Amino acid sequence: MAVQIENLGSLDRKMTLEFARADLVKAREARLAQVGKTMKVAGFRPGKVPKNMVEKQYGMQVDFELQFDKASELFYELSKKEGIALAGQPRLEPKSELDADMIVFDAFFEVLPEVKIGDLSQAEVTKYSTDIGEAEIDRALEVLRKQQVHYHPRGEAGAHGDGGSNTAAQSGDQVVIDFVGKIDGVEFTGGKAENFEYVLGEGRMLPEFEAATLGLKPGESKSFPLSFPADYHGKDVAGKTAEFTITVKSVNWGHLPAVDDAFALSMGVTEGVAKMREEVKENLVREVKRRITSLLKNEVMEKLNTLCELDVPKSLVASEQERMVEGARQDLMQRGVPNAKDAPIPAELFAEQANKRVRLGLILSELVKKHNLAVTADQIKAEIDEQAATYEDPKEVVRWFYSNPSRLKDIENLVLEDNVIKHFTSLAKVSDKAISFEELSKLN
C-alpha cells in the first residue's frame, strides 16, 4: 500500500494506515478461543463456554485490541521501510468503525530534528589549571584538624593547657547559654532555650546574637535588641524586633590535635605523617581534576547549546519530565519524607531543565555520529580502572561496575561526554588560566 504521510509542523507528522478487517479473522478466532478457556460462566465448566457467549461478551474488546495492535505493527513496519527517524511512540486514532471492511487509523508522531552544528572554531572556552603544593596540603590538614576539635573550659588547667587566664568568650569558643526572647514583652515560640550550645564565629546565630555573647564570662548576663530579617525562616517573627536576655553558663576553648603520627593514625594512615601528606595531596589532585573537568564540561555544553540549531521534540521532553518527576519522588522516599510515594510533583517544574537535557542529548548524538566519537570498550575499562584505583580493593570495585548494566551505562555516558569535550576543545579557542585551589573551590 502507498504510505500517506502528512506534515503537520516542523517535527509533527500524521501517517494514515489502512488494512482489511478480513486480515484479522484468524487472529480474532484464536484470541476469542484463548479468552474462552479462562472465561467463567455459571452452569458451564471452564473452557466449555459456548462460542456465541464468548463472542457476545468479548467480541468488541478483541476487535479493538487486535486493530490497535495491527495498526501499531503496520506503523513501525512502514516507518522502517520509509527510513523515518522516530522521536517517540505514535498516538493512534481509529477513523473507522470496528466492523468496517477497511480499518483506517491516523498515527500522529514526531520525527527527530535536523541538528545544525555551528562553527566550533569560533567558540571560546577557558581551561583552568591548579597546582597543589605544600601550602594547599597544610590548609587541607587544618580542615581535618578542625573536624577533630574538642573543647575544654576556658581557664581550667588540663592535659592540653587552660586556654589562657581570660575566661571571657572569644571567637572560636564554644559557649553554653540560656536565653529568652520577647516581642512587645511577650515570649514567642522558639525564643527560649536552656543549655543552648554553639560556636562563636561559625555563623550559626544571627550577628547581633553573637556580638552580644562575645566578651561575656560564665555567670554573666546581657540584654539586647535583635531585629529579625524580613526573610527570616520563622514567619511569626520575620521583620520584627525582639528583646533578648542571655546568660552564659560556660565558655570552652577549642583544642586542635597536633599533626603527628597519632593524628595520621586517626585518619586511617598507619605509615605516619609523611604518608598522610602524600595521600592528602593525591586526594587534592583528584579533586582538582574533577572540578576542572566539571567546569570545562559545563562551559562546553553551554557553548554547544548556543551554537547549535534544532527543534526539540515535545514527546522526548515530556518523557524526560516524567523521568525527572520519578527521580525526585525516589529522592524524597530515600530521605524518608512522609507520603513521598503519593506526593504531587508537577511535571511543569522540570520543563526547562528537561528541554535542555533533551536538546543537549540530540546535539551530542549528532556530534558522535558525525565525527565518530562513539565510546570503545577500552575507554570504558580505563575509566573504571581509574575510579577503582582510589579504593582499597580495586578488583572488587571493577566487578561492582561490570555487574550492573546501569552502572556501565553511567560510565559510558561519562566517557562519551569526555570524547565530545576533547573534540570540541580540539577545534575551539581554548584559553589556559592558572588559578589557586581556593579560587577553583569558589567556581561553580
Secondary structure, DSSP 4 states (H G I P E B T S, - for coil): ---EEEE-SSSEEEEEEEEEGGGGHHHHHHHHHHHHHH---TTS-TT---HHHHHHHHHHHHHHHHHHHHHHHHHHHHHHHHT--BSS--EEEE-S-TT-SEEEEEEEEEBPPPPB---GGG-EEEEEE----HHHHHHHHHHHHHHT-EEEETT---TT--S-S--S--TT-EEEEEEEEEETTEEEEEEEEEEEEEETTSS-S-HHHHHHHTT--TT-EEEEEEEPPTT-S-TTTTT-EEEEEEEEEEEEEEEPPPSSHHHHHHTT-TT-HHHHHHHHHHHHHHHHHHHHHHHHHHHHHHHHHHH-B-PPPHHHHHHHHHHHHHHHHHHHHHTT-TTGGG----GGGGHHHHHHHHHHHHHHHHHHHHHT-PPPHHHHHHHHHHHHTTSS-HHHHHHHHHT-HHHHHHHHHHHHHHHHHHHHHHHSEEEEEE--HHHHHH--
